[in-house]
Amino acid sequence: MSITDRYGLPVTTTSAVAAERFQEGMDRLLSFSAGAEACFAAAVEADEGLALAHGGVALVAVVQGDAATARAAAETARRTVAGATRRERQHVEALYALVGGDTVRGLDLVDEHVAEFPRDALLVNQTSSAIGLGGRSDREQFRAAFLERLAPAYGDDWWFHSALGFAYHEVGRLEESRRLSERSLQQYPGNANATHNIAHVCFETAEIDTGLAFLRDWMAGYDRSASFHCHLAWHVAMFELHQGHLDRALAVFQRDILRAVNPRLATIDGSALLWRLELDDADYERCADGERAAAGRRDDGPAWRTLADLAARVSRPGFVFGEIHAALAYARSGDTAALTKLIDGLRDVDAKGHPIAGTVALPLVRGIAAFVAGDHAGALAHFKPVEEEIHRVGGSHAQWELFEETMVACYLRLGRHDDALRLMRRRLQRRASPRDVRWLDRARTPGDAPSGAS
């Protein structure tokens, strides 16, 4: 009798232990739970020839931003898969391309593969992530269409509900996302993927109190060693920020993000949160040259240095979403050498044909550097031409709208209140968040009517 995974696909091993540990690692990875790495390692220990388990090790390393380990594990999977089924060989070859940075080839291989094996969940999950970070102008719609095409094969599956739910929230289908995510949690209460979706839905619908209460309650039972704990903590901090609780958001940053086990997410989430905290700090906002304004205020310098050091560990020019967040840390910590190296790396991958490294990511990085230097007009000169393309760097609305907020800060510091109001009103049409209302009030000149006036 052949051994299969939870989706009915064959797993080439003679070890029941290896198969069990692989399946457990698979579920932990798909649910963003702790322990996936240990499970895949145990599967390899039980059967060194289980190529899919080596692939699982590669996928965990990708999440951590450990490119060297990911590539080495993918290469091992490729060497050991020869005697496995065609499905496993195709899985490993596509994974090898995706992990190695050959995203176009990887996606082409996956597209052909899932036509026959749509229930290859680990590969579908990685492909969904690659689409989200691939620089396409239609990435949100493309990802939703990719997953919808596979939906009949999954039926009432807890993981697929959460995967499709994330894609739906990104294209504004918020109630469908909520419904799928709630169903997923009913089936698998520990699915942080579904929890993440609900946090996004509450954020986009401005259900700040509801989202914060839900997330705090769910995270009380979430293992802090889980790689994704950092990002859910970032969502908690964002809800606190929108409530105007800057001190609470800073406490989350110090406790749950700066000390997170995942250096890649700590870099991204930490830099994005600390940047927003500084934008929201009234003393920082009044300071024309971008330095701390008043004696006795918190000193963010050491935190930025820590984030810059983390960024240096996980930097990879082709991962532009990570690089633009690394640029925040390098610029604010004054690490000119690291920032120059980052820019050179983006230029290199641009020359090799990366779709957005030169056209979108580089202007954002240069705008960040100009903003920190106090050149707000220069920052806008970099940001404004790519304003409609920022979403292509990847991440969610909640993440890349940071650049909109930085543009508002630039307009205010230049006294361009009409431009700041235009941008804030556009944001408020999308989502009536309390934080954006405060920013709108900040943008008004003394002669304007208050935000509550008709």
DRENDO-1510 file (C-alpha; in Angstrom, 1 decimal, always signed):
<recs>
REC; n; res; u; v; w
REC; 1; MET; +0.0; +0.0; +0.0 .
REC; 2; SER; +1.5; +3.4; -1.0 .
REC; 3; ILE; +1.9; +6.2; +1.5 .
REC; 4; THR; +0.0; +9.4; +0.6 .
REC; 5; ASP; -0.2; +12.9; +2.2 .
REC; 6; ARG; -3.4; +14.5; +3.5 .
REC; 7; TYR; -4.4; +15.5; +0.0 .
REC; 8; GLY; -4.1; +12.0; -1.4 .
REC; 9; LEU; -0.8; +12.5; -3.2 .
REC; 10; PRO; +1.9; +9.8; -3.0 .
REC; 11; VAL; +4.9; +10.4; -0.8 .
REC; 12; THR; +7.9; +8.2; -1.8 .
REC; 13; THR; +9.2; +6.7; +1.4 .
REC; 14; THR; +9.2; +3.3; +3.2 .
REC; 15; SER; +9.2; +5.0; +6.6 .
REC; 16; ALA; +5.8; +5.6; +8.2 .
REC; 17; VAL; +7.6; +7.9; +10.7 .
REC; 18; ALA; +9.1; +10.0; +7.9 .
REC; 19; ALA; +5.7; +10.3; +6.2 .
REC; 20; GLU; +4.0; +11.3; +9.5 .
REC; 21; ARG; +6.6; +13.9; +10.4 .
REC; 22; PHE; +6.5; +15.3; +6.8 .
REC; 23; GLN; +2.7; +15.6; +7.0 .
REC; 24; GLU; +2.9; +17.3; +10.4 .
REC; 25; GLY; +5.5; +19.7; +9.0 .
REC; 26; MET; +3.3; +20.4; +6.0 .
REC; 27; ASP; +0.3; +21.3; +8.2 .
REC; 28; ARG; +2.4; +23.5; +10.5 .
REC; 29; LEU; +3.9; +25.3; +7.6 .
REC; 30; LEU; +0.5; +25.9; +5.9 .
REC; 31; SER; -1.0; +27.1; +9.2 .
REC; 32; PHE; +1.9; +29.4; +10.1 .
REC; 33; SER; +2.4; +27.3; +13.3 .
REC; 34; ALA; +5.6; +26.7; +15.2 .
REC; 35; GLY; +7.6; +23.5; +14.7 .
REC; 36; ALA; +7.5; +23.0; +10.9 .
REC; 37; GLU; +11.3; +23.1; +10.7 .
REC; 38; ALA; +11.7; +20.4; +13.4 .
REC; 39; CYS; +9.1; +18.2; +11.8 .
REC; 40; PHE; +10.8; +18.3; +8.4 .
REC; 41; ALA; +14.1; +17.7; +10.0 .
REC; 42; ALA; +12.7; +14.7; +11.8 .
REC; 43; ALA; +11.3; +13.4; +8.5 .
REC; 44; VAL; +14.7; +13.7; +6.9 .
REC; 45; GLU; +16.3; +11.9; +9.9 .
REC; 46; ALA; +13.9; +9.0; +9.4 .
REC; 47; ASP; +14.5; +8.9; +5.7 .
REC; 48; GLU; +17.2; +10.9; +4.1 .
REC; 49; GLY; +15.9; +10.1; +0.7 .
REC; 50; LEU; +12.5; +11.8; +1.2 .
REC; 51; ALA; +12.9; +14.6; -1.2 .
REC; 52; LEU; +9.7; +16.4; -0.3 .
REC; 53; ALA; +11.0; +16.7; +3.3 .
REC; 54; HIS; +14.2; +18.4; +2.0 .
REC; 55; GLY; +11.8; +20.7; +0.0 .
REC; 56; GLY; +10.0; +21.5; +3.3 .
REC; 57; VAL; +13.2; +22.5; +4.9 .
REC; 58; ALA; +13.8; +24.8; +2.0 .
REC; 59; LEU; +10.4; +26.4; +2.3 .
REC; 60; VAL; +10.9; +27.1; +6.0 .
REC; 61; ALA; +14.2; +28.7; +5.3 .
REC; 62; VAL; +12.6; +30.9; +2.6 .
REC; 63; VAL; +10.1; +32.2; +5.3 .
REC; 64; GLN; +13.1; +33.0; +7.6 .
REC; 65; GLY; +15.0; +34.8; +4.8 .
REC; 66; ASP; +17.8; +32.3; +4.9 .
REC; 67; ALA; +18.5; +32.1; +1.2 .
REC; 68; ALA; +21.7; +29.9; +1.6 .
REC; 69; THR; +19.9; +27.2; +3.6 .
REC; 70; ALA; +16.9; +27.3; +1.3 .
REC; 71; ARG; +19.0; +26.8; -1.9 .
REC; 72; ALA; +21.1; +24.1; -0.3 .
REC; 73; ALA; +17.9; +22.2; +0.8 .
REC; 74; ALA; +16.3; +22.6; -2.6 .
REC; 75; GLU; +19.4; +21.2; -4.3 .
REC; 76; THR; +19.4; +18.2; -1.9 .
REC; 77; ALA; +15.8; +17.6; -2.8 .
REC; 78; ARG; +16.7; +17.7; -6.4 .
REC; 79; ARG; +19.5; +15.2; -5.9 .
REC; 80; THR; +17.3; +12.7; -4.0 .
REC; 81; VAL; +14.1; +12.9; -6.0 .
REC; 82; ALA; +15.2; +10.7; -8.9 .
REC; 83; GLY; +13.5; +7.6; -7.8 .
REC; 84; ALA; +10.3; +9.2; -6.7 .
REC; 85; THR; +7.0; +9.7; -8.6 .
REC; 86; ARG; +6.7; +12.1; -11.5 .
REC; 87; ARG; +4.5; +14.3; -9.3 .
REC; 88; GLU; +7.3; +14.6; -6.7 .
REC; 89; ARG; +9.9; +15.2; -9.4 .
REC; 90; GLN; +7.9; +18.0; -10.9 .
REC; 91; HIS; +7.2; +19.4; -7.4 .
REC; 92; VAL; +10.9; +19.5; -6.6 .
REC; 93; GLU; +11.9; +21.0; -10.0 .
REC; 94; ALA; +9.3; +23.8; -9.7 .
REC; 95; LEU; +10.3; +24.5; -6.1 .
REC; 96; TYR; +14.0; +24.5; -7.0 .
REC; 97; ALA; +13.3; +27.3; -9.6 .
REC; 98; LEU; +11.2; +29.3; -7.2 .
REC; 99; VAL; +13.6; +29.1; -4.3 .
REC; 100; GLY; +16.6; +29.8; -6.6 .
REC; 101; GLY; +15.0; +33.1; -7.8 .
REC; 102; ASP; +14.0; +31.9; -11.3 .
REC; 103; THR; +10.5; +32.9; -10.6 .
REC; 104; VAL; +9.2; +33.1; -14.2 .
REC; 105; ARG; +10.4; +29.5; -14.9 .
REC; 106; GLY; +9.0; +28.3; -11.6 .
REC; 107; LEU; +5.6; +29.8; -12.2 .
REC; 108; ASP; +5.5; +28.3; -15.6 .
REC; 109; LEU; +6.4; +24.9; -14.2 .
REC; 110; VAL; +3.7; +25.2; -11.5 .
REC; 111; ASP; +1.1; +26.3; -14.0 .
REC; 112; GLU; +1.7; +23.1; -16.0 .
REC; 113; HIS; +1.9; +21.0; -12.8 .
REC; 114; VAL; -1.3; +22.0; -11.1 .
REC; 115; ALA; -3.3; +21.3; -14.2 .
REC; 116; GLU; -2.7; +17.6; -13.3 .
REC; 117; PHE; -2.0; +17.9; -9.5 .
REC; 118; PRO; -4.1; +20.8; -8.2 .
REC; 119; ARG; -3.9; +19.4; -4.6 .
REC; 120; ASP; -0.2; +19.9; -4.3 .
REC; 121; ALA; -0.8; +22.3; -1.5 .
REC; 122; LEU; +2.8; +23.1; -0.4 .
REC; 123; LEU; +3.7; +24.1; -4.0 .
REC; 124; VAL; +0.4; +26.0; -4.5 .
REC; 125; ASN; +1.1; +27.9; -1.2 .
REC; 126; GLN; +4.6; +28.9; -2.3 .
REC; 127; THR; +3.4; +29.9; -5.7 .
REC; 128; SER; +0.7; +32.1; -4.2 .
REC; 129; SER; +3.4; +33.9; -2.2 .
REC; 130; ALA; +5.6; +34.2; -5.3 .
REC; 131; ILE; +2.8; +35.8; -7.3 .
REC; 132; GLY; +2.2; +38.2; -4.4 .
REC; 133; LEU; +5.8; +39.4; -4.6 .
REC; 134; GLY; +6.5; +39.0; -8.3 .
REC; 135; GLY; +6.1; +42.6; -9.4 .
REC; 136; ARG; +3.1; +42.1; -11.7 .
REC; 137; SER; +0.8; +45.1; -12.2 .
REC; 138; ASP; -2.2; +42.8; -11.7 .
REC; 139; ARG; -0.7; +40.7; -9.0 .
REC; 140; GLU; -3.8; +40.8; -6.7 .
REC; 141; GLN; -6.2; +39.8; -9.4 .
REC; 142; PHE; -3.8; +37.2; -10.8 .
REC; 143; ARG; -3.4; +35.5; -7.5 .
REC; 144; ALA; -7.1; +35.4; -6.8 .
REC; 145; ALA; -7.7; +33.9; -10.3 .
REC; 146; PHE; -4.9; +31.3; -9.8 .
REC; 147; LEU; -6.5; +30.1; -6.6 .
REC; 148; GLU; -10.1; +30.2; -7.8 .
REC; 149; ARG; -9.1; +27.9; -10.7 .
REC; 150; LEU; -8.0; +25.3; -8.1 .
REC; 151; ALA; -10.9; +25.7; -5.7 .
REC; 152; PRO; -12.9; +22.7; -7.0 .
REC; 153; ALA; -10.1; +20.3; -6.2 .
REC; 154; TYR; -10.0; +21.4; -2.5 .
REC; 155; GLY; -13.6; +21.4; -1.5 .
REC; 156; ASP; -14.1; +22.2; +2.2 .
REC; 157; ASP; -10.4; +22.3; +3.1 .
REC; 158; TRP; -9.2; +24.4; +6.0 .
REC; 159; TRP; -5.9; +25.5; +4.4 .
REC; 160; PHE; -7.4; +26.4; +1.0 .
REC; 161; HIS; -10.1; +28.4; +2.6 .
REC; 162; SER; -7.5; +30.6; +4.3 .
REC; 163; ALA; -5.3; +30.8; +1.2 .
REC; 164; LEU; -8.2; +32.0; -1.0 .
REC; 165; GLY; -9.4; +34.2; +1.8 .
REC; 166; PHE; -6.2; +36.2; +1.8 .
REC; 167; ALA; -6.4; +36.6; -2.0 .
REC; 168; TYR; -10.0; +37.8; -1.7 .
REC; 169; HIS; -9.2; +40.5; +0.9 .
REC; 170; GLU; -6.5; +41.9; -1.4 .
REC; 171; VAL; -9.1; +42.4; -4.2 .
REC; 172; GLY; -11.7; +44.0; -1.9 .
REC; 173; ARG; -13.9; +40.9; -1.5 .
REC; 174; LEU; -13.8; +41.4; +2.2 .
REC; 175; GLU; -16.9; +39.6; +3.4 .
REC; 176; GLU; -16.0; +36.5; +1.3 .
REC; 177; SER; -12.6; +36.6; +2.9 .
REC; 178; ARG; -14.1; +36.9; +6.4 .
REC; 179; ARG; -16.5; +34.0; +5.7 .
REC; 180; LEU; -13.8; +31.7; +4.3 .
REC; 181; SER; -11.4; +32.5; +7.2 .
REC; 182; GLU; -14.0; +32.0; +9.9 .
REC; 183; ARG; -14.8; +28.6; +8.3 .
REC; 184; SER; -11.1; +27.7; +8.3 .
REC; 185; LEU; -10.8; +28.5; +12.0 .
REC; 186; GLN; -13.8; +26.4; +12.8 .
REC; 187; GLN; -12.0; +23.5; +11.1 .
REC; 188; TYR; -8.5; +24.2; +12.3 .
REC; 189; PRO; -8.5; +26.7; +15.2 .
REC; 190; GLY; -4.7; +27.0; +15.2 .
REC; 191; ASN; -4.6; +28.3; +11.7 .
REC; 192; ALA; -2.7; +31.6; +11.9 .
REC; 193; ASN; -3.2; +32.1; +8.2 .
REC; 194; ALA; -6.9; +32.5; +8.7 .
REC; 195; THR; -6.4; +34.7; +11.8 .
REC; 196; HIS; -4.2; +36.9; +9.7 .
REC; 197; ASN; -6.9; +37.3; +7.1 .
REC; 198; ILE; -9.5; +38.4; +9.7 .
REC; 199; ALA; -7.0; +41.0; +11.1 .
REC; 200; HIS; -6.7; +42.4; +7.5 .
REC; 201; VAL; -10.5; +42.4; +7.0 .
REC; 202; CYS; -11.0; +44.3; +10.3 .
REC; 203; PHE; -8.3; +46.7; +9.3 .
REC; 204; GLU; -9.8; +47.4; +5.9 .
REC; 205; THR; -13.3; +47.8; +7.3 .
REC; 206; ALA; -12.0; +50.1; +10.2 .
REC; 207; GLU; -13.3; +47.6; +12.8 .
REC; 208; ILE; -10.3; +48.6; +15.0 .
REC; 209; ASP; -11.7; +47.6; +18.4 .
REC; 210; THR; -13.1; +44.3; +17.0 .
REC; 211; GLY; -9.9; +43.4; +15.3 .
REC; 212; LEU; -7.7; +44.2; +18.3 .
REC; 213; ALA; -9.9; +42.2; +20.7 .
REC; 214; PHE; -10.0; +39.2; +18.3 .
REC; 215; LEU; -6.3; +39.2; +17.7 .
REC; 216; ARG; -5.3; +39.6; +21.3 .
REC; 217; ASP; -7.6; +36.7; +22.3 .
REC; 218; TRP; -6.4; +34.4; +19.6 .
REC; 219; MET; -2.7; +35.2; +20.1 .
REC; 220; ALA; -3.0; +34.3; +23.8 .
REC; 221; GLY; -2.6; +30.7; +22.7 .
REC; 222; TYR; -0.2; +31.3; +19.9 .
REC; 223; ASP; +3.4; +30.0; +20.3 .
REC; 224; ARG; +5.8; +32.9; +20.5 .
REC; 225; SER; +8.4; +30.7; +18.7 .
REC; 226; ALA; +6.2; +30.6; +15.6 .
REC; 227; SER; +7.8; +32.4; +12.7 .
REC; 228; PHE; +4.6; +34.4; +12.0 .
REC; 229; HIS; +4.1; +35.6; +15.6 .
REC; 230; CYS; +6.1; +38.7; +14.7 .
REC; 231; HIS; +3.7; +39.7; +11.9 .
REC; 232; LEU; +0.5; +39.1; +13.9 .
REC; 233; ALA; +2.1; +41.2; +16.6 .
REC; 234; TRP; +2.6; +43.9; +14.0 .
REC; 235; HIS; -1.1; +43.8; +13.3 .
REC; 236; VAL; -1.8; +44.3; +17.0 .
REC; 237; ALA; +0.5; +47.3; +17.0 .
REC; 238; MET; -1.2; +48.7; +13.9 .
REC; 239; PHE; -4.6; +48.5; +15.6 .
REC; 240; GLU; -3.1; +50.3; +18.7 .
REC; 241; LEU; -1.6; +52.9; +16.4 .
REC; 242; HIS; -5.0; +53.5; +14.8 .
REC; 243; GLN; -6.5; +53.9; +18.2 .
REC; 244; GLY; -3.9; +56.6; +19.0 .
REC; 245; HIS; -2.1; +54.4; +21.5 .
REC; 246; LEU; +1.5; +55.1; +20.4 .
REC; 247; ASP; +3.0; +53.9; +23.7 .
REC; 248; ARG; +1.2; +50.5; +23.4 .
REC; 249; ALA; +2.3; +50.1; +19.8 .
REC; 250; LEU; +5.9; +50.8; +20.8 .
REC; 251; ALA; +5.6; +48.2; +23.6 .
REC; 252; VAL; +4.6; +45.6; +21.0 .
REC; 253; PHE; +7.5; +46.6; +18.9 .
REC; 254; GLN; +10.0; +46.2; +21.7 .
REC; 255; ARG; +8.5; +43.0; +23.1 .
REC; 256; ASP; +7.3; +41.0; +20.1 .
REC; 257; ILE; +9.0; +42.4; +17.0 .
REC; 258; LEU; +12.5; +43.5; +17.9 .
REC; 259; ARG; +13.0; +40.2; +19.6 .
REC; 260; ALA; +11.2; +38.0; +17.1 .
REC; 261; VAL; +12.6; +34.7; +16.0 .
REC; 262; ASN; +12.1; +35.5; +12.3 .
REC; 263; PRO; +14.8; +38.1; +11.2 .
REC; 264; ARG; +13.1; +38.8; +7.9 .
REC; 265; LEU; +9.8; +39.6; +9.4 .
REC; 266; ALA; +11.4; +41.5; +12.2 .
REC; 267; THR; +13.2; +43.7; +9.6 .
REC; 268; ILE; +10.1; +44.3; +7.6 .
REC; 269; ASP; +7.5; +44.7; +10.4 .
REC; 270; GLY; +9.9; +46.5; +12.8 .
REC; 271; SER; +11.0; +49.1; +10.2 .
REC; 272; ALA; +7.5; +49.8; +9.0 .
REC; 273; LEU; +6.1; +50.2; +12.5 .
REC; 274; LEU; +8.9; +52.3; +13.9 .
REC; 275; TRP; +8.8; +54.6; +10.8 .
REC; 276; ARG; +5.0; +55.1; +11.4 .
REC; 277; LEU; +5.6; +55.8; +15.0 .
REC; 278; GLU; +8.0; +58.5; +14.2 .
REC; 279; LEU; +5.6; +60.0; +11.6 .
REC; 280; ASP; +2.8; +60.0; +14.2 .
REC; 281; ASP; +5.0; +61.5; +16.9 .
REC; 282; ALA; +4.0; +65.2; +17.1 .
REC; 283; ASP; +7.5; +66.3; +18.2 .
REC; 284; TYR; +9.1; +64.4; +15.3 .
REC; 285; GLU; +6.5; +65.8; +12.9 .
REC; 286; ARG; +7.3; +69.4; +13.9 .
REC; 287; CYS; +11.1; +68.9; +13.4 .
REC; 288; ALA; +12.1; +70.1; +9.9 .
REC; 289; ASP; +15.4; +68.3; +9.6 .
REC; 290; GLY; +14.1; +64.8; +10.5 .
REC; 291; GLU; +15.9; +64.5; +13.8 .
REC; 292; ARG; +14.3; +64.1; +17.2 .
REC; 293; ALA; +13.0; +67.5; +18.3 .
REC; 294; ALA; +12.9; +67.6; +22.0 .
REC; 295; ALA; +15.2; +66.5; +24.8 .
REC; 296; GLY; +13.7; +63.7; +26.9 .
REC; 297; ARG; +11.9; +62.1; +24.0 .
REC; 298; ARG; +12.6; +58.4; +23.2 .
REC; 299; ASP; +15.8; +57.7; +21.3 .
REC; 300; ASP; +15.1; +55.3; +18.4 .
REC; 301; GLY; +18.7; +55.2; +17.3 .
REC; 302; PRO; +19.6; +51.8; +18.9 .
REC; 303; ALA; +16.4; +50.2; +17.6 .
REC; 304; TRP; +17.1; +51.3; +14.1 .
REC; 305; ARG; +20.6; +50.0; +14.4 .
REC; 306; THR; +19.3; +46.6; +15.5 .
REC; 307; LEU; +16.9; +46.6; +12.5 .
REC; 308; ALA; +19.7; +47.5; +10.2 .
REC; 309; ASP; +21.8; +44.6; +11.5 .
REC; 310; LEU; +18.9; +42.2; +11.0 .
REC; 311; ALA; +18.4; +43.6; +7.5 .
REC; 312; ALA; +22.0; +42.8; +6.6 .
REC; 313; ARG; +21.4; +39.2; +7.6 .
REC; 314; VAL; +18.5; +38.6; +5.2 .
REC; 315; SER; +19.1; +41.1; +2.4 .
REC; 316; ARG; +18.5; +39.8; -1.1 .
REC; 317; PRO; +18.2; +42.3; -3.9 .
REC; 318; GLY; +15.6; +40.2; -5.8 .
REC; 319; PHE; +13.3; +40.3; -2.8 .
REC; 320; VAL; +12.4; +44.0; -3.3 .
REC; 321; PHE; +9.7; +44.1; -0.7 .
REC; 322; GLY; +12.3; +43.2; +1.9 .
REC; 323; GLU; +14.8; +45.6; +0.4 .
REC; 324; ILE; +12.7; +48.7; +0.6 .
REC; 325; HIS; +12.1; +48.0; +4.3 .
REC; 326; ALA; +15.8; +47.4; +4.8 .
REC; 327; ALA; +16.3; +50.8; +3.2 .
REC; 328; LEU; +14.2; +52.4; +6.0 .
REC; 329; ALA; +16.5; +50.9; +8.6 .
REC; 330; TYR; +19.7; +51.7; +6.8 .
REC; 331; ALA; +18.7; +55.3; +6.2 .
REC; 332; ARG; +17.4; +56.0; +9.7 .
REC; 333; SER; +20.5; +54.3; +11.3 .
REC; 334; GLY; +22.8; +56.4; +9.0 .
REC; 335; ASP; +24.3; +53.3; +7.5 .
REC; 336; THR; +25.3; +54.9; +4.2 .
REC; 337; ALA; +27.5; +51.9; +3.1 .
REC; 338; ALA; +24.7; +49.4; +3.5 .
REC; 339; LEU; +22.3; +51.7; +1.7 .
REC; 340; THR; +24.7; +52.1; -1.2 .
REC; 341; LYS; +25.2; +48.3; -1.4 .
REC; 342; LEU; +21.4; +47.9; -1.4 .
REC; 343; ILE; +21.0; +50.3; -4.3 .
REC; 344; ASP; +23.8; +48.7; -6.2 .
REC; 345; GLY; +22.1; +45.3; -5.7 .
REC; 346; LEU; +18.8; +46.6; -7.0 .
REC; 347; ARG; +20.6; +48.0; -10.1 .
REC; 348; ASP; +22.2; +44.7; -10.7 .
REC; 349; VAL; +18.9; +42.7; -10.7 .
REC; 350; ASP; +17.3; +45.5; -12.7 .
REC; 351; ALA; +20.0; +45.0; -15.4 .
REC; 352; LYS; +19.1; +41.3; -15.4 .
REC; 353; GLY; +15.5; +42.0; -16.1 .
REC; 354; HIS; +13.7; +42.2; -12.8 .
REC; 355; PRO; +10.3; +43.8; -13.5 .
REC; 356; ILE; +10.3; +46.5; -10.8 .
REC; 357; ALA; +13.7; +46.7; -9.1 .
REC; 358; GLY; +14.8; +49.7; -11.1 .
REC; 359; THR; +11.4; +51.2; -12.0 .
REC; 360; VAL; +9.6; +51.1; -8.7 .
REC; 361; ALA; +11.9; +49.9; -5.9 .
REC; 362; LEU; +14.9; +52.2; -6.6 .
REC; 363; PRO; +12.7; +55.4; -6.6 .
REC; 364; LEU; +11.2; +54.3; -3.3 .
REC; 365; VAL; +14.6; +53.7; -1.8 .
REC; 366; ARG; +16.0; +57.0; -3.1 .
REC; 367; GLY; +12.8; +58.8; -1.7 .
REC; 368; ILE; +13.4; +57.2; +1.7 .
REC; 369; ALA; +17.0; +58.5; +1.7 .
REC; 370; ALA; +15.9; +62.0; +0.7 .
REC; 371; PHE; +13.2; +62.1; +3.4 .
REC; 372; VAL; +15.6; +61.1; +6.1 .
REC; 373; ALA; +18.0; +63.7; +4.9 .
REC; 374; GLY; +15.3; +66.3; +5.3 .
REC; 375; ASP; +14.9; +66.8; +1.5 .
REC; 376; HIS; +11.1; +66.5; +1.4 .
REC; 377; ALA; +10.7; +68.0; -2.1 .
REC; 378; GLY; +13.3; +65.5; -3.3 .
REC; 379; ALA; +11.5; +62.6; -1.6 .
REC; 380; LEU; +8.3; +63.6; -3.4 .
REC; 381; ALA; +10.1; +63.8; -6.7 .
REC; 382; HIS; +11.0; +60.1; -6.3 .
REC; 383; PHE; +7.7; +58.9; -4.8 .
REC; 384; LYS; +5.2; +60.8; -6.9 .
REC; 385; PRO; +6.1; +59.2; -10.4 .
REC; 386; VAL; +5.6; +55.7; -8.9 .
REC; 387; GLU; +2.7; +56.4; -6.7 .
REC; 388; GLU; +0.3; +54.2; -8.7 .
REC; 389; GLU; +2.9; +51.4; -9.0 .
REC; 390; ILE; +3.9; +51.0; -5.3 .
REC; 391; HIS; +1.5; +48.0; -4.8 .
REC; 392; ARG; +3.7; +46.0; -7.2 .
REC; 393; VAL; +6.5; +45.7; -4.6 .
REC; 394; GLY; +4.3; +43.2; -2.8 .
REC; 395; GLY; +2.8; +43.0; +0.7 .
REC; 396; SER; -0.7; +44.1; +1.6 .
REC; 397; HIS; -2.5; +47.5; +1.4 .
REC; 398; ALA; -1.8; +47.9; +5.1 .
REC; 399; GLN; +1.9; +47.6; +4.4 .
REC; 400; TRP; +2.7; +49.6; +1.2 .
REC; 401; GLU; +0.4; +52.5; +2.1 .
REC; 402; LEU; +3.3; +53.5; +4.4 .
REC; 403; PHE; +4.6; +55.4; +1.4 .
REC; 404; GLU; +1.3; +57.4; +1.1 .
REC; 405; GLU; +1.8; +58.4; +4.7 .
REC; 406; THR; +5.3; +59.5; +4.1 .
REC; 407; MET; +4.1; +61.6; +1.1 .
REC; 408; VAL; +1.6; +63.3; +3.4 .
REC; 409; ALA; +4.3; +64.1; +5.9 .
REC; 410; CYS; +6.4; +65.6; +3.0 .
REC; 411; TYR; +3.5; +67.7; +1.9 .
REC; 412; LEU; +2.9; +69.0; +5.4 .
REC; 413; ARG; +6.5; +69.9; +6.0 .
REC; 414; LEU; +6.5; +71.8; +2.7 .
REC; 415; GLY; +3.3; +73.6; +3.6 .
REC; 416; ARG; +1.5; +72.0; +0.7 .
REC; 417; HIS; -1.7; +71.4; +2.6 .
REC; 418; ASP; -4.0; +71.1; -0.4 .
REC; 419; ASP; -1.9; +68.1; -1.7 .
REC; 420; ALA; -1.9; +66.5; +1.8 .
REC; 421; LEU; -5.7; +66.9; +2.0 .
REC; 422; ARG; -6.1; +65.4; -1.5 .
REC; 423; LEU; -4.2; +62.3; -0.5 .
REC; 424; MET; -5.8; +61.9; +2.9 .
REC; 425; ARG; -9.3; +62.3; +1.5 .
REC; 426; ARG; -8.5; +59.6; -1.1 .
REC; 427; ARG; -7.4; +57.3; +1.7 .
REC; 428; LEU; -10.5; +58.0; +3.7 .
REC; 429; GLN; -12.7; +57.1; +0.7 .
REC; 430; ARG; -11.1; +53.6; +0.8 .
REC; 431; ARG; -11.2; +53.2; +4.6 .
REC; 432; ALA; -12.6; +55.6; +7.3 .
REC; 433; SER; -9.8; +54.8; +9.8 .
REC; 434; PRO; -9.5; +56.9; +12.9 .
REC; 435; ARG; -5.8; +57.4; +12.3 .
REC; 436; ASP; -6.4; +58.8; +8.9 .
REC; 437; VAL; -9.0; +61.2; +10.3 .
REC; 438; ARG; -6.3; +62.5; +12.7 .
REC; 439; TRP; -3.9; +62.9; +9.7 .
REC; 440; LEU; -6.6; +64.7; +7.8 .
REC; 441; ASP; -7.0; +67.1; +10.8 .
REC; 442; ARG; -3.3; +67.6; +10.8 .
REC; 443; ALA; -3.4; +68.5; +7.1 .
REC; 444; ARG; -6.0; +71.2; +7.5 .
REC; 445; THR; -5.1; +74.8; +7.6 .
REC; 446; PRO; -6.6; +77.0; +10.3 .
REC; 447; GLY; -9.3; +78.3; +7.9 .
REC; 448; ASP; -10.6; +74.8; +7.0 .
REC; 449; ALA; -13.6; +73.3; +8.6 .
REC; 450; PRO; -13.0; +70.6; +11.1 .
REC; 451; SER; -13.2; +67.0; +9.9 .
REC; 452; GLY; -16.6; +66.5; +11.6 .
REC; 453; ALA; -18.2; +69.4; +9.8 .
REC; 454; SER; -20.5; +68.9; +6.9 .
</recs>
